[in-house]
Amino acid sequence: MASLKALKVRITSVKSTQKITKAMKMVAAAKLRRAQEAAEAARPYSERMAAVMASLGSRVTVGPESPRLLAGTGKDQVHLLVVCSSERGLAGAFNTNIVRLARKTIERLVAEGKTVKLLLVGKKARAQLARDHRDKIIETVDMTHIKRLAFSDALSVAEDVVHRYEAGEFDVAHLFFARFRSALVQEPTALQIIPVPLPKVETDTVAQAGGVPAVVEYEPDEEAILADLLPRNLAVQIFRALLENAASEQGSRMTAMDNATRNAGDMINRLTITYNRTRQAAITKELIEIISGAEAI
């Protein structure tokens, strides 16, 4: 059984840890509100951009003259995985869930005979993926110096991806991040960003309503507009992923620190009970020794 001094030191240590986790929870909660507002504000623009791309894409016949970001290279042998993670730890399973999804994708693509390359945004993904896939990492984006995300941060990542694509380094690109649902739920998500997937525009709803789709004329033509919008759409999707990640990170950290604070409280209670029992046993033993000595005299 541990001595009274050791138990007292242990209790003091856990109390200090509890103060730290409680403070981290409060900081994460304060940051979460701003990060959540930014993520929710970016969703309508991102979704509207995707809708515009779908509308334009439905009017274009994909061919050799189409923008490469839309038409692709004609093959899918080399895949680039852009994995977004945090720069700091103590965020629960936030980073682990994203990396787990990326690993499953890597294993699937390798099993299909594909070549995989990794572009990592945030050092926490690198720390985990480097254990088994160090040879696949071609670039790591350090965002430690960034205090508040801006579109320019996503634009620099998008420009790097586009430059590598135009240089023929890969055929297909996927984006990995955590979609923010709530402080308790962050959903790991994988999106194909190159070639840009353009879903068909749904017209069934319009037909059922007895109407006809609106006729829209574009100036300049659709392909010229797509050539300009496709790189911007890529940057928008990456920016949204970074904002979703920022909110998910703070939500996960707040939950993790709350659980850590509760666990520290439970541990303090158990250690306090053990300390009191040990102290009581020591006092009882001393009393017995005194009484036994007095009787012997």
C-alpha angles and dihedrals in degrees: 000000000000118000122251091252093052091049092049092050090048093051091049090049094051091047090054090050090049091055090052095048091046091052091047090051091054092048092049091049091053092048093044094065094056093041092049092051091051093049093048091047091053096051099074093049092046093047092046090050090052090050092052090049090050091050093049094042092054089061096049127081105220110232144133091294094053120102111279092234087062103034097040125208095290093252139064104208100119119049126192117205115201103199116191118201139151130278094223134050134218090084100121115236094336098112094032093058093051092047091047090056090047091050092052089051091048092050092048094049093045090050088054090053096254127144114240128203126183130216108185125202107196129022098248092072090049092053091057103035094045090069094070106008106037091130091058096056110102101167141009121201113211113210098169092114094055112099097176124020118244132184089250089065091057091041092059091052091047092050091052091051092048092047091053091047093052089048089058096245094136143005104211131028129200128193121215124196142130117265111219114236102155140324087278100040127055115167118212107228136190121197131181108231102169122075086028108241111230113194118210116264109251113235099165092091092053092048093049089052090056094247135112129236114267115257110231125187118203127209115225100026124273096260093054091050092047092051088059099038100044096072090043091049089052091053091047092053092048090047091051090049091052092049092048089049092050092053093043092050093053092044092050092045092049091052093045093049091047090054090046091052092050092047090050090052091051091048092050090052092050093046091047091053091048091048093051092047092048091048092048091050091051092050092048091050091051091050091050091051091050093048092046091050092048092051091049091056 
